[in-house]
Structure formats: structure tokens, C-alpha cells
Amino acid sequence: MSEVQVDVGGRTLTISNLDKVLYPRTGTTKGEVLHYYAQISPVLLPHLKDRAVTRIRWPHGVEKGSFFEKNVPAGTPSWVRTAEVPTTGSRSGKGDGTIRFPICDDLATLTWLANLAALELHVHQWTVEPDGTPRNPDRLVIDLDPGEPAGLHECARVALLVRDALAERDLTCTPVTSGSKGLHLYAPMPDEGDGGLDSDGTTALAKEVAEALQQEHPALVTSVMTKAKRPGKVFLDWSQNSGSKTTVSPYSLRGRERPTVATPLTWDEVEEGAEDELALDQFSLEQVLERVAELGDVFEA
């Protein structure tokens, strides 16, 4: 096993197997994954700030097995920031479990995670206080998941409907490709201190929007999770607002055949995708680096 030591932000990390191919279809190596995360970190890290990170790891590449990891693994460096978060059951008085998540707020931690082949970084819609206490969610997310033969074109059409439905509720939203099949829409929640919506409240709001659009556009939209109900329609997954659920972070890689990325879009791009079936596709890591060099973080804009 080849190893090198590198200094990242004043931290010494041991990096291994840079030549290991993690995406056989494209020949993308672990070294290239580490390079991507280092290059994208200025726009990625703000989306991870103060958020507990669930990782999906592919230690032997995307054609082999993967596993979810919530707790920090054995051997985690002492300088990695962590948060002890109560499990869902303990929050409702049904248990006293906790999960010790990593918080990825610097390049050294991001590099450490990438070296573990944590290709996908998933986060909740809430952030944590400095002591690890979860805050109320600061955003609402709706996952647009197309059922074949529907694809990104249909997702773009539905995204415009969701945008209008949220605007009627005085909420704006930002579109992001999922890096897989569909789109994610993020709406920042008003900062109302202790009076803001909790995860149950944002889940109920997202479900209300999904069910209303299903009623208005039954041939195109479904809010029902049953896969048998979804062919040719776009499923509006409102459940990812649950306090225990996570969504892949903007700018995270995906563990697909190709190294695609969850990529923020402009609404002009979504409108074009709604008109032209060929206008939208999932972006590769190379395309995303070029895109950010040209446009910056359009999510932030």
C-alpha cells in the first residue's frame, strides 16, 4: 500500500493509494477524487458548515460494495470537529442514543474524508450549535425523483411548478442536480429564532406542496412513495426534511458509474431544460470545476 504524507491547512495527513481506480468506467482514481475535493472546497465547505455529515464510502471503487457511515470511525484524528447528536428516538423520549458525527468545516477534514473513499457527503437540513445541539432547520428541501421514462426534462418542468408553489408561500428556492437522476430544490427558511419551524414543520410544509401539485398535475406529479405509482411521473420526495434524513450536499460527488456531481443550477438553465429535452444533463467533476471557475457558486448567488 503506497502512502504519502501531506500538509493540509497545518494538519499532517497520511494519504494512501492515490492510483487506485474508484470509477472504473472513466478510470478516475482516488488521487483525482482528492484533487476534485481540494479544488471545489471553497464552494463546497460553506454548504457543509456546521452540518453533521453522513458518508457513503466505496473503499474498493463504485463497482464494488459501499456502506453508510454516520459515527466517526476508529482512528479519527483528534483535530476533527465532531458533534454528539441525539438519535430520533432519544429526541422523542423513546431512547437515549447518540451519534457522533464529524463536522466538515475545513479542507483538512474534507481531505481526510476523501482519503477514506467517502465519495458521497450527505447532510441534514439543520445545523448544530457549537456544543453539538441541533438547531431548527434553516432550509427546506424537495427531491424531484423521476420515474422512467421521465427524466431531467420532466423534473425541470415540475421544478418550475414547485418554485411557483413556494413563492405563493413567500419562499424562494434554488435548483441543484442530484448527480443521479433528478433535481433537488432548496428553500431557505426564515430565521425566526425559537419560533421557527422544526423538522416536523418543514416536513409538513413540503408534503403540503407536493400533495397540492399532485392534485393539480396528476399526470406529471406524484407525492406517493410507492414505486408502482411513479412510472412517467416525478415523485416529489418531501420526507427528506425529517430530522433523521439527509440529502447529498451540493458539490458532492456521487457513487455512480461516472463521477457525477450534485450541481447548483440557474433558473435560466432549468427553464431551458423544461423546453428542451436535451438541454439538461448531470455534470461530471471536470465539468463542475470548469463551471465554478467561470460562474462561481450559483447557489450562493
Buried (B, 14 or more C-beta within 10 A) or exposed (E): EEEEEEEBEEBEBEBEBBEBBBBEEBEBBBBBBBBBBBBBBEBBBBBBEBBBBBBBBBBEBBEEEBEEBBEBEEEBEEEBBBBEBBBBEBBEEEEEEBBBBBBBBBBBBBBBBBBBBBBBBBBBBBBBEEEBEBEBBBBBBBBBBBBEEBBBBBBBBBBBBBBEBBEEEEBEBBBBBBBBBBBBBBBEBEEEEEEBBBBEBBBBBBBBBBBBBBEEBEEBBBBBEEEEEBEEBBBBBBBBBBBEBBBBBBBBBBBBEBBBBBBBBBBEBBBBBBEEEEBBEBBBBBBBBEBBEEEEBBBEE
